[in-house]
Amino acid sequence: MKSLIQYQPSYLDMFGDLDRVFNSLVGGSSLSSARMPAVDIREEEDRYVLEAELTGLTEKDVEVKVQDNLLMISSKKEHEAESKKNGYVLKERRSSAFSRSFVLPKDVNREEIEASFKNGLLTLTLHKSPETQPRAIEVKASK
């Protein structure tokens, strides 16, 4: 499920372009939704928070990388099961994988990105660089 985000061009253009291109190419089919985790992104005063639903995965199954201005979240999981019954051997192999990429805003401090994982929810905190945050300037009276 995608969240409702108020249109803010500087915000959506940075995070949403790759998702919009991908969704238009695959036509938003149920197949693509099954493979791509739902992601919510919100901007706060001093940071961005990205939450990805990764049901069925653990923190060991997930890889998060930053390269230049690209944030990449990916996973590859393989499962093999074997059962023997009445002289027959049944082997099943299954694998699942996904990869999502996001263009980072210029104001993100790439050295202070934090990741946590709890109950199938990956939370990334992308702190804004102090020099890009608004600061108050004292107005002095002229003599």
MOLIN-V839539 format. One record per helix or strand of 2 or more residues. SS is the DSSP state (@ for helix, = for strand). FROM is the first residue (numbers start at 1). TO is the last residue. If there is no record, write none. Layout:
<<SS:FROM:TO> <SS:FROM:TO>>
//
This chain:
<<@:9:26> <@:30:35> <=:39:43> <=:47:53> <@:59:61> <=:62:67> <=:70:85> <=:88:103> <=:108:118> <=:121:128> <@:130:132>>
//
